Amino acid sequence: MATETVAKPRTSARVGVQKFGTFLSGMIMPNIGAFIAWGLITALFIEKGWIPVAELGGFGTDSEGKPNVGIVGPMVTYLLPILIAYTGGRMVYDVRGGVVGAIATMGVIAGTDSPMFIGAMIMGPLGAWTMKQIDRLWDGKIRPGFEMLVNNFSAGIWGAALALGGFYGLSYLVKWFTDRAGEVVEFLVNNGLLPLTSIFIEPAKVLFLNNAINHGVLTPLGIQQSLEQGKSILFLLEANPGPGLGILLAYMFFGRGAAKASAPGAAIIHFLGGIHEIYFPYVLMKPILILAAIGGGMTGIATLAITNSGLVAPAAPGSIIAVLAQTSRDSYVGVILAVVLATAVSFLIAAIILRTSKNKGEDDLSAATSRMEAMKGKKSSVSSALTGDAAASRGEGTVLTRPVRNIVFACDAGMGSSAMGASVLRNKIKAAGFPDVKVTNSAIANLNDNYDVVVTHQDLTERAQPRTASAVHYSVDNFMNSPKYDEIVDLVRSSNTEGAASGTTTEPTAGAQPAAAASAAATHGAHAAEPANAVDGDASQGKGVLLRESVILNGTSRDRDAAIDEAGKLLLDRGAVDVSYVHAMHEREESVSTYMGSFLAIPHGTNDAKEHINHSAVSIIRYPEGIDWGGKQVKFVVGVAGLNNEHLHILSSIAKIFTNKAQVAQLEEATTVDEVLELFGKVNA
């Protein structure tokens, strides 16, 4: 027990730093193109650049004697920080968070004469998070027709307040921190101590802890230094590909087995592609090789310091191509020498270690790769290059190296079937005792690779996998009562249970039998899973989405296409959509069926058809005799048009009803519209 008590904080701290670093990286990496553009413009047009142009570089004066502003200064002062802030805000609270975060950051920018990258990394997410909390105060309490007014003014007022706070407060704190950090770097450089940073940076890279240092400190300080001096050594403290290349070359000549065979390909990916994590498993197979990486890193940094060389902007990814593209005009000799000497020293140290040890590096590379992924906390994008696992590139047989915390249902539009499936599984997972596991829905076009589990209709899985390669994928043909849901619940339970084996292969097994007890518990416990949501026009939640005139107890259609038209007409009659949306409902049905199981279908438009939605609405039609829906019998057709997730309350109610056979029977026996509306009202009571 004592060992466990000591070990947990270490793991928790490492994972916490990883998550923090990943978040910082998430703000920087999508904007690397802007950094590269600024770096190229700087290298070309500043006074000491390759092609000095006063109007572009911002030096000298114009014809009227006024100082040239140029585009180098405004880009680094305004464009790059605002892009970072918007990206960070969007990560926290979508576009609304990005806008508020960008507004808030403008105050920090205007409050000082230094580039506010650290300020942007603080204000962007902070502005979004606080806006999210404020929105929760009146969620569901705004009268229909006033949503846009309240949302726009609240964002504007709060953004302005944060901008003022940033101007008068945070800008000074960030400036103080930046100046002190700059003094530390200057002290290290002046005293020849900067190479010692490799003692921390190189092990941190292998442990995936470097993003917090690189994107949180080195990049902002490097930009400041580059602006003042035209270049910065800080951009190459972590990005130098030499140390990793030296280790891979040593394996090419002195390794054995799979490690020796795969090292040449890994070296190409590492050196030219800039994906440094490709060499991490080779170090993990023989951890003493970290000395080679440290030695190479120290040599590279010392060479840069002696030759006074540096880059004008970040090199990301850490490819030799990116490094040379961002090299300062006067630094090519020093930078190239730093890469070559770092490679040579790393190679010599690694070669000596491999040659003098009994273990020549023939350990299981797959096991080392799994350990690397366990530390990273997700599937490696380049692991298949080491293990030859073709399935890895498709997201199949994914190795789960962290607890399941984030599940997404994806469909074409992210509006109907995925929302229903997400509601069903969310209730099952809550009933199983894991209310903190997040279950959301999304359009496939909006997916990113930040999910642990992705659930899609079997006809859409191939489209979703490339966007979510590191996630576990489940394909279903029935969103209402698929047996795969019980498999996912079991996966959540096992991955979140203390002592569960890390590195367990979690490929979904076709035909696995559902866990009856979990399913029953989920069904009976689902009704208390969410707060009350009314469905008619007299309640605050879902107000105006499902109205009395949108419910028909005896539909007249006799086939699927006619039923879609009938459901779409109810949406048209309410002015919720235009006729193009009804056409898109048919288009969606042709690509992937919206049959959900339990006699239910929920036709809705494609993702591209959202522009044809005027406001959220739901229609319900019952067909007592049933109609054929692509070979399935359907008795209930729910037409859906949703904006801003306003329809999800109704879909949640529908999902709960159609996972309960007794309530489905009540719907079948209902004789009035009021009984239907009452049933939807009671389901969340």
Secondary structure, 3 states (H helix, E strand, C coil): CHHHHHHHHHHHHHHHHHHHHHHHHHHHHHHHHHHHHHHHHHHHHCCCCCCCCHHHHCCCECCCCCECCCCHHHHHHHHHHHHHHHHHHHHHHHHHHHHHHHHHHHHHHHCCCCCCHHHHHHHHHHHHHHHHHHHHHCCCCCCCCCHHHHHHHHHHHHHHHHHHHHHHHHHHHHHHHHHHHHHHHHHHHHCCCHHHHHHHHHHHHHCCCHHHHHHHHHHHHHHHHHHHHCCEHHHHCCCCCHHHHHHHHHHHHHCCHHHHHHHHHHHHHHHCCCCHHHHHHHHHHCHHHHHHHHHHHHHHHHHHHHHCCCECCCCCCCCHHHHHHCECCCCHHHHHHHHHHHHHHHHHHHHHHHHHCCCCCCCCHHHHHHHHHHHHCCCCCCHHHHHCCHHHHHCCCCEECCCCCEEEEEECCCCCHHHHHHHHHHHHHHHCCCCCCEEEEEEHHHCCCCCCEEEEECCCHHHHHHHCCCCEEEEECCCCCCCHHHHHHHHHHHHCCCCCCCCEECCCCCCCCCCHHHHHHHHHHHHHCCCCCCCCCCCCCCCCCCCHHHEECCCCCCEHHHHHHHHHHHHHHCCCECHHHHHHHHHHHHHCCCEEECCEECCECCHHHHHHECCCEEEEEEEEEEEEECCEEEEEEEEEECCCCCCHHHHHHHHHHHCCHHHHHHHHHCCCHHHHHHHHHHCCC
